């Protein structure tokens, strides 16, 4: 088996200012050219679920109210998974290239969450015009923007 090394490039900071990504100093030069992109894909570590028990969870009992009775981890966005890696697409509110701070619209993670990588959102690679989803979640919003007003508490069993 190959060994893989992953090094966080920064952390999430949540405060009264909002949600910020603070990069480690050595990664600040990697922000060059990010100006002009409205959104980015952020890979982050579910650090609160990085333990043997969470990494061994392969199924979940009906995490979604209208979903199947049992779902495989790869059919959910659960933090309990073999490799606790998460992906969030977020809007860029501001970019401070000198300090290595990016203010984003929203991330579904905790303060101090490790950031693994950042990639610009580009519709030619990241957007699917007509994605297919199961009927039990077909009523979910069709975009991040619509999701902000959606009553998600009516969808989950946790």
C-alpha positions as CSV (number, residue, x, y, z in Angstrom):
1,X,0.0,0.0,0.0
2,X,1.2,3.5,-0.8
3,X,1.7,6.1,1.9
4,X,0.1,9.4,1.2
5,X,1.1,12.6,3.0
6,X,-1.3,15.5,3.2
7,X,-0.3,18.8,4.7
8,X,-2.9,21.5,5.5
9,X,-2.4,24.8,3.7
10,X,-4.4,26.8,6.2
11,X,-7.4,26.8,8.5
12,X,-11.0,28.1,8.6
13,X,-11.7,30.9,11.0
14,X,-15.2,31.8,11.9
15,X,-15.9,35.0,13.7
16,X,-18.2,38.1,13.7
17,X,-16.4,38.9,10.4
18,X,-17.8,35.8,8.8
19,X,-16.0,32.7,7.4
20,X,-12.3,33.2,6.6
21,X,-9.7,30.9,5.2
22,X,-6.3,31.8,6.6
23,X,-3.4,30.3,4.7
24,X,-0.1,29.4,6.1
25,X,2.6,31.9,5.1
26,X,4.4,29.6,2.8
27,X,1.3,29.0,0.7
28,X,0.3,32.7,0.2
29,X,2.1,32.9,-3.2
30,X,-0.3,30.2,-4.5
31,X,-3.1,32.9,-4.5
32,X,-1.6,34.6,-7.5
33,X,-4.2,34.7,-10.3
34,X,-7.2,33.9,-8.1
35,X,-8.6,37.4,-8.6
36,X,-11.7,37.5,-10.8
37,X,-13.0,34.1,-9.8
38,X,-16.3,34.4,-8.0
39,X,-16.2,30.9,-6.4
40,X,-13.8,28.3,-5.4
41,X,-13.8,24.6,-4.5
42,X,-12.3,24.0,-1.1
43,X,-11.0,20.6,0.0
44,X,-11.0,20.3,3.8
45,X,-10.4,17.7,6.5
46,X,-13.3,16.5,8.7
47,X,-10.9,16.7,11.6
48,X,-13.7,16.1,14.2
49,X,-14.3,12.7,12.6
50,X,-10.7,11.6,12.1
51,X,-10.7,8.5,14.3
52,X,-10.8,4.8,13.7
53,X,-14.4,4.4,14.5
54,X,-15.6,7.1,12.1
55,X,-13.3,5.9,9.4
56,X,-14.9,2.4,9.6
57,X,-18.4,3.6,9.0
58,X,-19.6,2.4,5.6
59,X,-23.3,2.7,5.9
60,X,-25.8,5.1,7.7
61,X,-29.3,4.5,8.8
62,X,-31.5,6.9,6.9
63,X,-29.6,10.2,7.3
64,X,-32.2,11.9,5.1
65,X,-35.9,11.9,6.1
66,X,-37.1,11.0,2.6
67,X,-34.1,8.9,1.7
68,X,-33.6,5.1,1.7
69,X,-33.6,3.3,5.1
70,X,-29.8,2.5,4.7
71,X,-27.3,4.4,2.6
72,X,-23.7,3.8,1.8
73,X,-21.2,6.4,3.0
74,X,-20.4,7.3,-0.7
75,X,-24.0,8.2,-1.3
76,X,-24.0,10.7,1.6
77,X,-22.0,13.8,2.6
78,X,-21.4,12.3,6.0
79,X,-18.2,13.3,7.8
80,X,-17.8,9.6,8.8
81,X,-16.0,8.0,5.9
82,X,-12.8,6.1,5.2
83,X,-10.9,9.3,4.4
84,X,-12.5,12.3,6.1
85,X,-12.1,14.6,3.1
86,X,-14.8,17.2,2.4
87,X,-15.6,19.5,-0.6
88,X,-17.3,22.8,-0.4
89,X,-18.0,25.3,-3.2
90,X,-18.0,28.8,-1.7
91,X,-18.3,32.3,-3.1
92,X,-15.3,34.5,-2.7
93,X,-16.3,37.7,-0.8
94,X,-12.8,39.2,-0.5
95,X,-9.2,38.2,-1.1
96,X,-6.3,39.6,0.8
97,X,-3.2,38.2,-1.1
98,X,-0.8,40.0,1.2
99,X,-2.1,38.4,4.4
100,X,-3.3,35.1,2.8
101,X,-6.9,35.6,3.9
102,X,-9.9,34.7,1.8
103,X,-13.4,35.6,3.1
104,X,-16.0,33.1,1.7
105,X,-19.7,33.1,1.8
106,X,-20.2,29.9,3.8
107,X,-18.6,26.6,4.7
108,X,-20.3,23.8,6.6
109,X,-17.4,23.2,8.9
110,X,-16.0,24.2,12.3
111,X,-13.6,26.9,13.4
112,X,-10.0,25.7,13.0
113,X,-10.9,23.1,10.3
114,X,-7.8,22.3,8.3
115,X,-7.9,23.3,4.6
116,X,-6.2,20.9,2.2
117,X,-6.5,22.6,-1.1
118,X,-8.2,25.4,-3.0
119,X,-9.2,25.3,-6.7
120,X,-11.0,27.9,-8.7
121,X,-14.5,27.1,-9.7
122,X,-14.8,27.0,-13.4
123,X,-18.1,26.1,-15.0
124,X,-16.4,24.3,-17.9
125,X,-15.1,21.7,-15.4
126,X,-17.3,22.0,-12.3
127,X,-20.8,22.7,-13.6
128,X,-23.2,20.0,-14.7
129,X,-26.1,21.4,-16.7
130,X,-28.7,18.7,-15.9
131,X,-27.5,16.5,-13.0
132,X,-29.5,13.5,-12.1
133,X,-30.5,12.8,-8.5
134,X,-32.8,10.3,-6.8
135,X,-36.4,11.2,-6.5
136,X,-36.3,11.5,-2.7
137,X,-34.0,14.6,-3.0
138,X,-35.2,16.0,-6.4
139,X,-37.0,18.8,-4.5
140,X,-33.7,20.1,-3.1
141,X,-32.4,23.5,-4.4
142,X,-30.7,23.6,-7.7
143,X,-27.9,25.9,-6.6
144,X,-25.8,27.2,-3.7
145,X,-27.7,30.5,-3.8
146,X,-31.1,28.8,-3.5
147,X,-29.8,26.6,-0.7
148,X,-29.3,29.5,1.6
149,X,-33.1,29.9,1.9
150,X,-34.0,26.3,1.9
151,X,-35.3,24.7,5.2
152,X,-32.6,22.0,5.5
153,X,-33.8,21.1,9.0
154,X,-36.8,19.4,7.3
155,X,-34.4,17.1,5.4
156,X,-32.0,15.5,7.9
157,X,-32.5,13.0,10.7
158,X,-29.8,14.5,12.9
